[in-house]
């Protein structure tokens, strides 16, 4: 089976916010009732009759909707304060990825992604100037390529901190 393209007809489960499967053709123009469906021994017509709750949309649109549902489900972008023990536990549970450690802040992401797009990030941030600072710890779900400076800025903004 070839990988789906943006135009591949795709069965999407809007209730679950998930791609269900794809049709084995490259576009809606080439889609017929007898077109086979990936991973099952059914045609598009048989599969649609068996699963009327599924929408048939392009793979590009299905992926976009699925990612949007994941961001909502995992509250992407919402920075939550955590205890230092939780930060340390996550730092040691799996090898950290994108670990950046400076004198006043650090961040890393869990090397195992949460979804195809999203990862769990953890941060340690100095709130205030040394030596009168408070060390605070946070977690946030964000796209896996989110940069360290953006994570620290998000924590500072959402938790009204003075970060140097």
WOWO-V395007 format. One record per residue. RES is the residue in one letter. SS is DSSP state (H for helix, E for strand, C for the rest). PHI is phi in whole degrees, 0 to 359 (999 if undefined). PSI is psi in whole degrees, -180 to 180 (none if undefined). Layout:
BEGIN
res->RES ss->SS phi->PHI psi->PSI
res->RES ss->SS phi->PHI psi->PSI
END
This chain:
BEGIN
res->X ss->C phi->999 psi->135
res->X ss->C phi->281 psi->154
res->X ss->C phi->294 psi->144
res->X ss->C phi->292 psi->149
res->X ss->C phi->256 psi->177
res->X ss->C phi->304 psi->-29
res->X ss->C phi->264 psi->-2
res->X ss->C phi->297 psi->127
res->X ss->E phi->299 psi->130
res->X ss->E phi->225 psi->136
res->X ss->E phi->274 psi->124
res->X ss->E phi->240 psi->134
res->X ss->E phi->262 psi->99
res->X ss->C phi->289 psi->-26
res->X ss->C phi->293 psi->-42
res->X ss->C phi->269 psi->-15
res->X ss->C phi->68 psi->40
res->X ss->E phi->224 psi->146
res->X ss->E phi->289 psi->130
res->X ss->E phi->268 psi->-58
res->X ss->E phi->195 psi->178
res->X ss->E phi->234 psi->157
res->X ss->E phi->275 psi->150
res->X ss->C phi->270 psi->63
res->X ss->C phi->207 psi->167
res->X ss->C phi->267 psi->-11
res->X ss->C phi->197 psi->167
res->X ss->H phi->292 psi->-28
res->X ss->H phi->298 psi->-33
res->X ss->H phi->263 psi->4
res->X ss->C phi->280 psi->128
res->X ss->C phi->233 psi->164
res->X ss->C phi->301 psi->-32
res->X ss->C phi->270 psi->3
res->X ss->C phi->298 psi->134
res->X ss->E phi->287 psi->153
res->X ss->E phi->251 psi->138
res->X ss->C phi->297 psi->142
res->X ss->C phi->71 psi->1
res->X ss->C phi->225 psi->163
res->X ss->C phi->258 psi->53
res->X ss->C phi->226 psi->159
res->X ss->E phi->272 psi->170
res->X ss->H phi->302 psi->-44
res->X ss->H phi->297 psi->-46
res->X ss->H phi->297 psi->-42
res->X ss->H phi->292 psi->-41
res->X ss->H phi->297 psi->-40
res->X ss->H phi->294 psi->-37
res->X ss->H phi->284 psi->-28
res->X ss->C phi->230 psi->69
res->X ss->C phi->293 psi->-16
res->X ss->C phi->285 psi->-15
res->X ss->C phi->274 psi->142
res->X ss->E phi->268 psi->146
res->X ss->E phi->254 psi->106
res->X ss->E phi->224 psi->174
res->X ss->E phi->290 psi->151
res->X ss->H phi->299 psi->-39
res->X ss->H phi->301 psi->-45
res->X ss->H phi->292 psi->-40
res->X ss->H phi->297 psi->-41
res->X ss->H phi->295 psi->-43
res->X ss->H phi->300 psi->-46
res->X ss->H phi->294 psi->-39
res->X ss->H phi->296 psi->-44
res->X ss->H phi->295 psi->-39
res->X ss->H phi->297 psi->-43
res->X ss->H phi->296 psi->-41
res->X ss->H phi->297 psi->-44
res->X ss->H phi->299 psi->-38
res->X ss->H phi->290 psi->-47
res->X ss->H phi->302 psi->-43
res->X ss->C phi->264 psi->9
res->X ss->C phi->53 psi->49
res->X ss->C phi->302 psi->136
res->X ss->C phi->90 psi->-7
res->X ss->C phi->267 psi->112
res->X ss->C phi->275 psi->123
res->X ss->E phi->247 psi->136
res->X ss->E phi->282 psi->140
res->X ss->E phi->229 psi->170
res->X ss->C phi->279 psi->156
res->X ss->H phi->302 psi->-38
res->X ss->H phi->301 psi->-40
res->X ss->H phi->293 psi->-42
res->X ss->H phi->302 psi->-49
res->X ss->H phi->298 psi->-41
res->X ss->H phi->300 psi->-46
res->X ss->H phi->291 psi->-33
res->X ss->H phi->296 psi->-29
res->X ss->H phi->255 psi->-5
res->X ss->H phi->286 psi->-43
res->X ss->C phi->223 psi->160
res->X ss->C phi->302 psi->128
res->X ss->E phi->290 psi->152
res->X ss->E phi->240 psi->149
res->X ss->E phi->52 psi->43
res->X ss->E phi->280 psi->117
res->X ss->E phi->239 psi->126
res->X ss->E phi->230 psi->113
res->X ss->C phi->244 psi->-179
res->X ss->C phi->292 psi->-25
res->X ss->C phi->244 psi->-8
res->X ss->E phi->197 psi->161
res->X ss->E phi->208 psi->159
res->X ss->E phi->209 psi->155
res->X ss->E phi->204 psi->165
res->X ss->E phi->239 psi->152
res->X ss->E phi->292 psi->132
res->X ss->C phi->293 psi->-21
res->X ss->C phi->265 psi->116
res->X ss->C phi->294 psi->151
res->X ss->C phi->285 psi->-44
res->X ss->C phi->222 psi->-174
res->X ss->C phi->296 psi->-21
res->X ss->C phi->246 psi->-35
res->X ss->E phi->256 psi->148
res->X ss->E phi->225 psi->159
res->X ss->E phi->270 psi->127
res->X ss->E phi->247 psi->151
res->X ss->E phi->228 psi->144
res->X ss->E phi->223 psi->147
res->X ss->E phi->240 psi->128
res->X ss->E phi->225 psi->136
res->X ss->E phi->276 psi->123
res->X ss->E phi->259 psi->109
res->X ss->C phi->102 psi->179
res->X ss->C phi->265 psi->144
res->X ss->C phi->296 psi->138
res->X ss->C phi->265 psi->6
res->X ss->C phi->264 psi->42
res->X ss->C phi->257 psi->168
res->X ss->E phi->238 psi->130
res->X ss->E phi->275 psi->124
res->X ss->E phi->234 psi->154
res->X ss->E phi->232 psi->142
res->X ss->E phi->217 psi->162
res->X ss->E phi->224 psi->152
res->X ss->E phi->203 psi->147
res->X ss->E phi->262 psi->126
res->X ss->E phi->213 psi->166
res->X ss->E phi->303 psi->143
res->X ss->C phi->302 psi->-23
res->X ss->C phi->264 psi->14
res->X ss->C phi->296 psi->133
res->X ss->C phi->278 psi->151
res->X ss->H phi->309 psi->-51
res->X ss->H phi->300 psi->-35
res->X ss->H phi->292 psi->-41
res->X ss->H phi->300 psi->-47
res->X ss->H phi->296 psi->-41
res->X ss->H phi->297 psi->-40
res->X ss->H phi->297 psi->-45
res->X ss->H phi->298 psi->-45
res->X ss->H phi->298 psi->-44
res->X ss->H phi->292 psi->-47
res->X ss->H phi->287 psi->-23
res->X ss->C phi->242 psi->18
res->X ss->C phi->45 psi->60
res->X ss->C phi->252 psi->158
res->X ss->C phi->259 psi->100
res->X ss->C phi->252 psi->129
res->X ss->C phi->261 psi->none
END
